[in-house]
């Protein structure tokens, strides 16, 4: 009876929490499209969106149409998809490591993606194609994941703890190499400014091409990870039990690591370094809907999208041109992480 009550409780709270996160996200989308140097009313926005999405004959000011459809909508959708990818990746990493304090960059994928992006900018590839920086970021994210995974695997078995330690080491190495690239670029002011701005996380001047890049990656990564969500649930309980139930633990874990790297690299590729979203979103949603990854992955993604969109709105309103999204999320996420450490300092938290 108690189990039924607990299950009913999680179902109800899960529906409420997921609905609240979705409403929060939709509100952030409309707010993000509306705010900016040019004030645009909801009626004008509705008219432009109806004309573009529903192909309705709704006359509108061409200047406002360009600002909304070519400027604010791509920027907003990029933020939503980036946050969704980071939230989903964070959920996967926390499940694999059985620790709610794990984040998407724990095995070096974030720092690897950052190194790839700044390398593309430094060698001039960013000026040749809009796909150069995303391609390098995703490639380096995968390479970092493969290197760390190779170090942690012996005799066909992967040690979760060696994986974590190797990730920490390569995070330091990639961060040092990224700093070296920054130093080498200081004699070219515009390049150095572009690299530093990218490392701070930013959604300025994002286009529909950026939306298409991160949309494909987020859809593939999320849908594919949901196929392994049941396996992840069982692995979180006990790996030996999972093996006895027919789960190929090594295959499932490696595939999930691959998908987390894909989601993280794809997000960072179009937005720059935005931290702590993959830590905060899964942690908050887990407290409402439990640890069933079939529900938690998309729910954390929705909340992650909302966090990035509202952070972008805050930067545009109060940033004054200097504050960046990555800086703001770090200022919010750092204290949140310290709270988790202080709260659980007497025990190593498993769920």
Buried (B, 14 or more C-beta within 10 A) or exposed (E): EEEEEEEEEBEEBBEEBBEBBBEBBBEBBBBBBBBBEEEBEEEBBEBBBBBBEEEEEBEBEEEBBEBBBEBBBBBBBBBBBBBBBBBBBBBBBBBBBBBBBBBBBBBBBBBBBBBBBBBBBBEEBBEEEEBBBBBBBBBBBBBBBBBBBEBBBEEEEBEBEBBBBBBBEBBEBBBEBBEEBBEBBEEEEEBBEBBBBBBBBBBBEBBBBBBBBBBEBBEBBBEBBBEBBBBBBBBBEEBEEBBEEEBEBBEBBBBBBBBBBBBBBBBBBBBBBBBBBBBBBBBBBBEBBBBBBEBBBBBBBBBBBBBBBBBBBBBBEEBEEEBBBBBBBBEBBEEBBEEBEEEEEEEEEEE
